[in-house]
Structures are given as C-alpha cells and as structure tokens.
Amino acid sequence: MAVLFSRKPKTESVIVPTSNVIVLQDKKLNERLHYMQFQEHHLNELKEVLPVYEQLSDSLLETVLDHLYKHPSLVEIAVNHSSRERLKNVFHDYFRSLFSGELDEEYFSMRERMGKTHNRNGVTIDWFISTYTTIQHLLIPKIVELYQNDPSKLASVLVAIDHGIHLDASIVSEYYIQSRMDELEKLHQENQDLQVEMFNMNTELGSSLSQTEKSLNETATKAERIRAESENTEKSSKNLLQLSKTNKDQTDNMIESFGIITEQIKTLLNEIQGVKAIAEQITPLSNSIQQIAEQTNLLALNASIEAARAGNEGRGFAVVASEVRKLAEDSKELSHSIHQLVNESNKQIGVVSNRVRNMTNLTENSRNEIGNVQNGIMTVQMEMENYMGMFKRNQSELHHIVEAIRQINHTTDELVHFASTIIQKMNK
C-alpha cells in the first residue's frame, strides 16, 4: 500500500502514450472502440490499476454493499435471489475482470450473464450503472492520490478507467436491453399465439355452448317428463298403498274368522269327546244287561227243570219260566245289538274326531299362512311408504334440477352472446 501511494516527482506536461488500435472479431465492437478511442495502452493501464483495486476491494465492496442494502427494493431482490457474501464475491470477480485488461471470451460471457441476470431478477439498468458510479467515487480519489505527481500518467489512467467502465456499462446495457427485447419479442409472440388461441377457443366455445344449450334443452324436457311420470308413479303408489291397507284389513278379518272357527271346532271336538265318553259308559251297562240276561236265562232253565219235576202242578210255572228265558234271550240279543251299535258309534266318533282334528290343524295352518301373508303385506306397505317418501324427495330434487338447468341454459345464452362479442372484437 505504501509503495502504491508514494509521491513521485512532479512533471510539467501531460503526455498521452501512443499505442495500437484494439482489434476484435466483432466489427461493430471494433467500431465502438475506435469511436471511443479505446486503445491497447488503456488496457495496459487498467492492468496497472488492478493491484490498487485488489488492495481496496474489500473496503470498496463493503461500502458498495452497505449502500445497496439501504434501498428496500434492492434489498428485496438481494434477499430473494442471493446473499450479501455471494454478491460480494460476484462484484469482486466482476470488477477484477474489469481491471484485468483482457477483452477475451470470458470477459464478454461475464457481461452477458450480468445483463441477463439483472433483467431476470428485475434489477433495472440504472441501478447497475449507479454501482459503476459508486466504484468510481471510491476508487478515483485513491488513483489521484497515487498518480498526483505524474499528471500525464494520472490523466491516461483516468481515461482508461473511464473508457473501461463506459465500455463495460455499454456492453452490459446492450445485453440487458437485448435480453429485455428478447423477452418482449417472446411476450409479443406469446400474445399473438394467445390471441390466435383465444380466437380458436372462443370459436370452439361458441360451438360448444350452442351444442350445450341444445343438450340442456333436451335434458330439461326429459327431466320435466320424468317429473310428470314421477307424479303419476306417486299416484299409483298411493293407490297401491291404499289397496295394501285394504288387504291387510281383510286378512285381519280372515284371521279373526279363522280364530272363531278354530274355537268352534275345538268346542265341537270337546262335545264329540263327551258323546264318546257317554257311549263308552253305555258299553258297561250293556255288558251288565247281558250278564243279567244270562243269569235270568240260567234261572229260567233251573225253573223249567224244577217245573218238570213237579209234573202237572208245575206246568204253569214252566210256561212262565219259558217266557222268562225267552225274555232273557231277547235281552241278551238286544244287549249284543247295543254293544255293536256303541262300537260302531265309537268308530264313527273316532273318524269324526280325526277329521275335526285335521280341520283344526288345517285351519291353524291357514291362519299361520294368512299371518305370514299379512306380514308380507305389512312389509310391502312399509316399503311402499318408503317409496312414497323417496318419490316425494325425487320429485323435489327433479324440480330443483329443472330449475338449475334453466339457470344453466340462461347462463349458456349469456356465454354464447359473450363469445360472439369476443369473436367480433377479435375480427375487428
């Protein structure tokens, strides 16, 4: 540092060194350098400034960054896209390249990246040029101090710095503007493509909306027909529900009648059992009569034997004994006939009892089956009531659907009109 800023002997005149013209492959850039009178000796003098920049870079860049972070718009960009340390490194490499005195491919690539990056991140070109001014404001006093005893060298160095900064700024600005123009051209092309696409979309929208309107009208007609059919179905369901209620009442009456018949049959069966019991009581009586007849017959036989022994005196008694024996035989036959009739009666009563029991079982089964039918009717009735509720809800929902379709149809008409208006405006 002491060597760089040491005083040198004073000279009397300013001498501009002569050098060759810079020749690059880009003819337009050559013309610009020639117009600026930017020559080889300026590049060499920039190289001489590089050590000064290297020694001052840390304080210079900290000052530049402090100044940058005082402006909210720049702070927002820096925070969103970079960091203070990263910006410091970028600035250092950039200005080191500026004072390198090399107009090579890396130099121009760095300027191209810088211009495009500033445009992409939303940093306007005036802020970037202001950074050059800040560097000049901080660097030039040090250069003046360094070469104050050599006016000719000082003037040449200051011109070299001015040329280098202006060339650098113009190149970055050119890339910035070109990047912006490319974006504008791209946006313009995208806008044209968007207009074409919008035109096609509006055309398709108009056609689609017309078709949609037709479909909606058909759907609304179908929905209205379904709603009317639902009303008819609801009426039929009400009639069927009423019929099921009537059938239920009839089955209730039938079950009640079967109950009465069953009770009567049970009563009849009990009465038949009573008759059978009476008939069974007659059988012992008939047996008793038969036994009495047999004993009477035996007594009559004994009386006839005794009458025979008595001779003529017992002849009348023999006649009575004969009649008694005859009566005993008749009683025995009558008892036998009664016994046979009672047996036949018991058999018939058994048959009738079995038939009555079968009738009772059949009646009870019929009653159970009617009960099952009644349960089925009640189930159908419950289902019909559920269907009635569903029909009412469906009818309400269909009403809302019809209204919604009408609203959509109205909106579709407005969209068709809107699309037609857009197409007319785009055609203009």
For each residue, the residues with C-beta under 8 A, 3 or more apart:
1: 4 5 55
2: 5 6
3: 6
4: 1 51 52 55 146
5: 1 2 142 145 146
6: 2 3
7: 148 149
8: 147 149 150
9: 149
10: 149
11: 149 150 151 152
12:
13: 151 152
14: 151 152 155
15: 152
16: 152 155 156
17: 41 156
18: 41
19: 39 40 41 42 44
20: 39 40
21: 33 34 39 40
22: 30 33 38 39 40 43 103
23: 30
24: 29 30 33 103
25:
26: 29 30
27: 30 31
28: 31 32
29: 24 26 32 33
30: 22 23 24 26 27 33 34
31: 27 28 34 35
32: 28 29 35 36 167 170
33: 21 22 24 29 30 36 38 167
34: 21 30 31 37 38
35: 31 32
36: 32 33 163 166 167
37: 34 163
38: 22 33 34 42 163 164 167
39: 19 20 21 22 42 43
40: 19 20 21 22 43 44
41: 17 18 19 44 45 156 160
42: 19 38 39 45 46 156 159 160 163 164
43: 22 39 40 46 47 101 102 103 160 164
44: 19 40 41 47 48 101
45: 41 42 48 49 101 156 157 160
46: 42 43 49 50 98 99 100 101 160 161 164
47: 43 44 50 99 100 101
48: 44 45 51 157
49: 45 46 52 53 99 139 143 157 160 161
50: 46 47 53 54 96 99 100 101
51: 4 48 54 55
52: 4 49 55 56 139 142 143 146
53: 49 50 56 57 60 95 96 99 139
54: 50 51 57 96
55: 1 4 51 52
56: 52 53 59 60 138 139 142
57: 53 54 60 61 92 95 96
58: 61 62
59: 56 62 63
60: 53 56 57 63 64 135 138 139
61: 57 58 64 65 88 91 92 95
62: 58 59 65 66 88
63: 59 60 66 67 134 138
64: 60 61 67 68 91 131 134 135 138
65: 61 62 68 69 84 87 88 91
66: 62 63 69 70
67: 63 64 70 71 134
68: 64 65 71 74 75 78 87 131
69: 65 66 74 75 78 84
70: 66 67
71: 67 68 74 75
72: 75 76
73: 76 77
74: 68 69 71 77 78 123 127
75: 68 69 71 72 78 79
76: 72 73 79 80
77: 73 74 80 81 121 122 123
78: 68 69 74 75 81 82 83 84 87
79: 75 76
80: 76 77 121
81: 77 78 121
82: 78 86 87 90
83: 78 86 87
84: 65 69 78 87 88
85: 88 89
86: 82 83 89 90
87: 65 68 78 82 83 84 90 91
88: 61 62 65 84 85 91 92
89: 85 86 92 93
90: 82 86 87 93 94
91: 61 64 65 87 88 94 95 131
92: 57 61 88 89 95 96
93: 89 90 96 97 110
94: 90 91 97 98 110 114
95: 53 57 61 91 92 98 99 135
96: 50 53 54 57 92 93 99 100
97: 93 94 100 102 106 107 110
98: 46 94 95 164 165 168
99: 46 47 49 50 53 95 96 164
100: 46 47 50 96 97 107
101: 43 44 45 46 47 50
102: 43 97 106 107
103: 22 24 43 107 108
104: 107 108
105: 108 109
106: 97 102 109 110
107: 97 100 102 103 104 110 111
108: 103 104 105 111 112 171
109: 105 106 112 113
110: 93 94 97 106 107 113 114
111: 107 108 114 115 168 171 172 175
112: 108 109 115 116 175
113: 109 110 116 117
114: 94 110 111 117 118 128 172 175
115: 111 112 118 119 171 172 173 174 175 176 177 178 179
116: 112 113 119 120 175 176 179
117: 113 114 120 121
118: 114 115 121 123 124 125 128 172 176
119: 115 116 122 123 176 179 180 183
120: 116 117 179
121: 77 80 81 117 118
122: 77 119
123: 74 77 118 119 127 128
124: 118 127 128
125: 118 128 129 172 173 176 177
126: 129 130
127: 74 123 124 130 131
128: 114 118 123 124 125 131 132 169 172 173 176
129: 125 126 132 133 169 173
130: 126 127 133 134
131: 64 68 91 127 128 134 135
132: 128 129 135 136 165 168 169
133: 129 130 136 137
134: 63 64 67 130 131 137 138
135: 60 64 95 131 132 138 139 165
136: 132 133 139 140 161 165
137: 133 134 140
138: 56 60 63 64 134 135 141 142
139: 49 52 53 56 60 135 136 142 143 161
140: 136 137 143 144 158 161
141: 138 144 145
142: 5 52 56 138 139 145 146
143: 49 52 139 140 146 147 154 157 158 161
144: 140 141 147 148 154 158
145: 5 141 142 148
146: 4 5 52 142 143
147: 8 143 144 150 151 153 154 157
148: 7 144 145 154
149: 7 8 9 10 11
150: 8 11 147 153 154
151: 11 13 14 147 154 155
152: 11 13 14 15 16 155 156
153: 147 150 156 157
154: 143 144 147 148 150 151 157 158
155: 14 16 151 152 158 159
156: 16 17 41 42 45 152 153 159 160
157: 45 48 49 143 147 153 154 160 161
158: 140 143 144 154 155 161 162
159: 42 155 156 162 163
160: 41 42 43 45 46 49 156 157 163 164
161: 46 49 136 139 140 143 157 158 164 165
162: 158 159 165 166
163: 36 37 38 42 159 160 166 167
164: 38 42 43 46 98 99 160 161 167 168
165: 98 132 135 136 161 162 168 169
166: 36 162 163 169 170
167: 32 33 36 38 163 164 170 171
168: 98 111 132 164 165 171 172
169: 128 129 132 165 166 172 173
170: 32 166 167 173 174
171: 108 111 115 167 168 174 175
172: 111 114 115 118 125 128 168 169 175 176
173: 115 125 128 129 169 170 176 177
174: 115 170 171 177 178
175: 111 112 114 115 116 171 172 178 179
176: 115 116 118 119 125 128 172 173 179 180
177: 115 125 173 174 180 181
178: 115 174 175 181 182
179: 115 116 119 120 175 176 182 183
180: 119 176 177 183 184
181: 177 178 184 185
182: 178 179 185 186
183: 119 179 180 186 187
184: 180 181 187 188
185: 181 182 188 189
186: 182 183 189 190
187: 183 184 190 191
188: 184 185 191 192
189: 185 186 192 193
190: 186 187 193 194
191: 187 188 194 195
192: 188 189 195 196
193: 189 190 196 197
194: 190 191 197 198
195: 191 192 198 199 426
196: 192 193 199 200
197: 193 194 200 201
198: 194 195 201 202 422 426
199: 195 196 202 203 423 426
200: 196 197 203 204
201: 197 198 204 205
202: 198 199 205 206 419 422 423 426
203: 199 200 206 207 423
204: 200 201 207 208
205: 201 202 208 209 415 419
206: 202 203 209 210 416 419 420 423
207: 203 204 210 211
208: 204 205 211 212
209: 205 206 212 213 412 415 416 419
210: 206 207 213 214 416
211: 207 208 214 215
212: 208 209 215 216 412
213: 209 210 216 217 409 412 413 416
214: 210 211 217 218
215: 211 212 218 219
216: 212 213 219 220 405 408 409 412
217: 213 214 220 221 409
218: 214 215 221 222
219: 215 216 222 223 405
220: 216 217 223 224 402 405 406 409
221: 217 218 224 225
222: 218 219 225 226
223: 219 220 226 227 398 401 402 405
224: 220 221 227 228 402
225: 221 222 228 229
226: 222 223 229 230 398
227: 223 224 230 231 395 398 399 402
228: 224 225 231 232
229: 225 226 232 233
230: 226 227 233 234 391 394 395 398
231: 227 228 234 235 395
232: 228 229 235 236
233: 229 230 236 237 391
234: 230 231 237 238 388 391 392 395
235: 231 232 238 239
236: 232 233 239 240
237: 233 234 240 241 384 387 388 391
238: 234 235 241 242 388
239: 235 236 242 243
240: 236 237 243 244 384
241: 237 238 244 245 381 384 385 388
242: 238 239 245 246
243: 239 240 246 247
244: 240 241 247 248 377 380 381 384
245: 241 242 248 249 381
246: 242 243 249 250
247: 243 244 250 251 377
248: 244 245 251 252 374 377 378 381
249: 245 246 252 253
250: 246 247 253 254
251: 247 248 254 255 370 373 374 377
252: 248 249 255 256 374
253: 249 250 256 257
254: 250 251 257 258 370
255: 251 252 258 259 367 370 371 374
256: 252 253 259 260
257: 253 254 260 261
258: 254 255 261 262 363 366 367 370
259: 255 256 262 263 367
260: 256 257 263 264
261: 257 258 264 265 363
262: 258 259 265 266 360 363 364 367
263: 259 260 266 267
264: 260 261 267 268
265: 261 262 268 269 356 359 360 363
266: 262 263 269 270 360
267: 263 264 270 271
268: 264 265 271 272 356
269: 265 266 272 273 353 356 357 360
270: 266 267 273 274
271: 267 268 274 275
272: 268 269 275 276 349 352 353 356
273: 269 270 276 277 353
274: 270 271 277 278
275: 271 272 278 279 349
276: 272 273 279 280 346 349 350 353
277: 273 274 280 281
278: 274 275 281 282
279: 275 276 282 283 342 345 346 349
280: 276 277 283 342 346
281: 277 278 284 285
282: 278 279 285 286 338 342
283: 279 280 286 287 339 342 343
284: 281 287 288
285: 281 282 288 289
286: 282 283 289 290 335 338 339 342
287: 283 284 290 291 335 339
288: 284 285 291 292
289: 285 286 292 293 331 334 335 338
290: 286 287 293 294 331 332 335 336 339
291: 287 288 294 295
292: 288 289 295 296 331
293: 289 290 296 297 328 329 331 332 335
294: 290 291 297 298 328 332
295: 291 292 298 299
296: 292 293 299 300 324 325 327 328 331
297: 293 294 300 301 325 328 329 332
298: 294 295 301 302
299: 295 296 302 303 324
300: 296 297 303 304 321 322 324 325 328
301: 297 298 304 305 321 325
302: 298 299 305 306
303: 299 300 306 307 317 318 320 321 324
304: 300 301 307 308 318 321 322 325
305: 301 302 308 309
306: 302 303 309 310 314 317
307: 303 304 310 314 315 317 318 321
308: 304 305 311 314 318
309: 305 306 314
310: 306 307 313 314 317
311: 308 314 315
312: 315
313: 310
314: 306 307 308 309 310 311 317 318
315: 307 311 312 318 319
316: 319 320
317: 303 306 307 310 314 320 321
318: 303 304 307 308 314 315 321 322
319: 315 316 322 323
320: 303 316 317 323 324
321: 300 301 303 304 307 317 318 324 325
322: 300 304 318 319 325 326
323: 319 320 326 327
324: 296 299 300 303 320 321 327 328
325: 296 297 300 301 304 321 322 328 329
326: 322 323 329 330
327: 296 323 324 330 331
328: 293 294 296 297 300 324 325 331 332
329: 293 297 325 326 332 333
330: 326 327 333 334
331: 289 290 292 293 296 327 328 334 335
332: 290 293 294 297 328 329 335 336
333: 329 330 336 337
334: 289 330 331 337 338
335: 286 287 289 290 293 331 332 338 339
336: 290 332 333 339 340
337: 333 334 340 341
338: 282 286 289 334 335 341 342
339: 283 286 287 290 335 336 342 343
340: 336 337 343 344
341: 337 338 344 345
342: 279 280 282 283 286 338 339 345 346
343: 283 339 340 346 347
344: 340 341 347 348
345: 279 341 342 348 349
346: 276 279 280 342 343 349 350
347: 343 344 350 351
348: 344 345 351 352
349: 272 275 276 279 345 346 352 353
350: 276 346 347 353 354
351: 347 348 354 355
352: 272 348 349 355 356
353: 269 272 273 276 349 350 356 357
354: 350 351 357 358
355: 351 352 358 359
356: 265 268 269 272 352 353 359 360
357: 269 353 354 360 361
358: 354 355 361 362
359: 265 355 356 362 363
360: 262 265 266 269 356 357 363 364
361: 357 358 364 365
362: 358 359 365 366
363: 258 261 262 265 359 360 366 367
364: 262 360 361 367 368
365: 361 362 368 369
366: 258 362 363 369 370
367: 255 258 259 262 363 364 370 371
368: 364 365 371 372
369: 365 366 372 373
370: 251 254 255 258 366 367 373 374
371: 255 367 368 374 375
372: 368 369 375 376
373: 251 369 370 376 377
374: 248 251 252 255 370 371 377 378
375: 371 372 378 379
376: 372 373 379 380
377: 244 247 248 251 373 374 380 381
378: 248 374 375 381 382
379: 375 376 382 383
380: 244 376 377 383 384
381: 241 244 245 248 377 378 384 385
382: 378 379 385 386
383: 379 380 386 387
384: 237 240 241 244 380 381 387 388
385: 241 381 382 388 389
386: 382 383 389 390
387: 237 383 384 390 391
388: 234 237 238 241 384 385 391 392
389: 385 386 392 393
390: 386 387 393 394
391: 230 233 234 237 387 388 394 395
392: 234 388 389 395 396
393: 389 390 396 397
394: 230 390 391 397 398
395: 227 230 231 234 391 392 398 399
396: 392 393 399 400
397: 393 394 400 401
398: 223 226 227 230 394 395 401 402
399: 227 395 396 402 403
400: 396 397 403 404
401: 223 397 398 404 405
402: 220 223 224 227 398 399 405 406
403: 399 400 406 407
404: 400 401 407 408
405: 216 219 220 223 401 402 408 409
406: 220 402 403 409 410
407: 403 404 410 411
408: 216 404 405 411 412
409: 213 216 217 220 405 406 412 413
410: 406 407 413 414
411: 407 408 414 415
412: 209 212 213 216 408 409 415 416
413: 213 409 410 416 417
414: 410 411 417 418
415: 205 209 411 412 418 419
416: 206 209 210 213 412 413 419 420
417: 413 414 420 421
418: 414 415 421 422
419: 202 205 206 209 415 416 422 423
420: 206 416 417 423 424
421: 417 418 424 425
422: 198 202 418 419 425 426
423: 199 202 203 206 419 420 426 427
424: 420 421 427 428
425: 421 422 428
426: 195 198 199 202 422 423
427: 423 424
428: 424 425
